[in-house]
Amino acid sequence: MSLPKFILGDNTAFPNAIFVVHTEFPRFIINLENDEVEWFEDFDAEDQKELKVETENAIKLATAFYDNEIAQYED
């Protein structure tokens, strides 16, 4: 099955939270309410440098995805 790179999610147990799930490496879920990130990957020390750059980029892309999705709902 092919998955989209990003998926929007919400949950009534977290009424103010908006989640974006990143389905490609490095896989994570970000709570846009407070920018908390939960990783679905385990990283070793060698991955830390690359992870920092990838993280910043992936979070920017996740936020842009959310903004684009909301703009489409508003139209």
C-alpha positions in Angstrom: 0.0 0.0 0.0 1.2 3.5 -0.8 0.9 6.1 1.9 1.0 9.8 1.7 4.1 11.5 3.2 1.9 13.4 5.7 -1.4 12.5 7.4 -3.5 14.9 9.6 -4.8 13.5 12.8 -6.9 14.5 15.7 -8.2 12.9 18.9 -11.0 13.9 21.2 -8.8 13.0 24.2 -6.6 15.9 23.1 -9.2 18.5 22.1 -6.7 21.3 21.3 -4.1 19.2 19.6 -3.6 18.9 15.9 -1.2 16.0 14.8 0.7 15.6 11.6 2.1 12.1 11.0 5.2 11.8 8.9 5.2 8.4 7.3 8.7 8.4 5.7 12.1 8.1 7.3 12.5 9.6 9.8 9.0 8.7 10.9 7.4 10.9 13.5 4.2 12.5 14.8 4.2 16.2 15.7 1.7 17.9 17.9 1.3 21.3 16.3 -0.3 22.7 19.5 3.0 22.6 21.4 5.5 21.3 18.7 6.2 18.1 20.6 7.7 15.4 18.4 7.4 11.6 19.0 9.8 9.5 16.9 8.9 6.1 15.6 12.6 5.4 14.9 15.6 4.6 17.1 18.7 6.7 16.4 22.3 6.0 17.2 25.0 8.6 17.8 26.1 8.7 14.2 22.6 9.7 13.1 22.4 12.7 15.4 24.0 15.3 13.0 21.9 14.2 10.1 18.8 13.9 12.3 19.1 17.6 13.4 19.0 18.8 9.8 16.4 16.3 8.7 14.2 17.2 11.7 14.2 20.9 11.0 13.3 20.3 7.4 10.7 17.7 8.1 8.9 19.8 10.8 8.9 22.8 8.3 7.4 20.5 5.7 4.8 19.1 8.2 3.8 22.6 9.2 3.5 23.7 5.5 1.4 20.6 4.8 -1.0 21.5 7.6 -1.3 25.1 6.4 -2.0 23.9 2.9 -4.6 21.4 4.0 -6.4 24.1 6.2 -6.3 26.5 3.3 -8.1 24.0 1.1 -10.8 23.5 3.7 -11.4 27.2 3.9 -11.9 27.5 0.1 
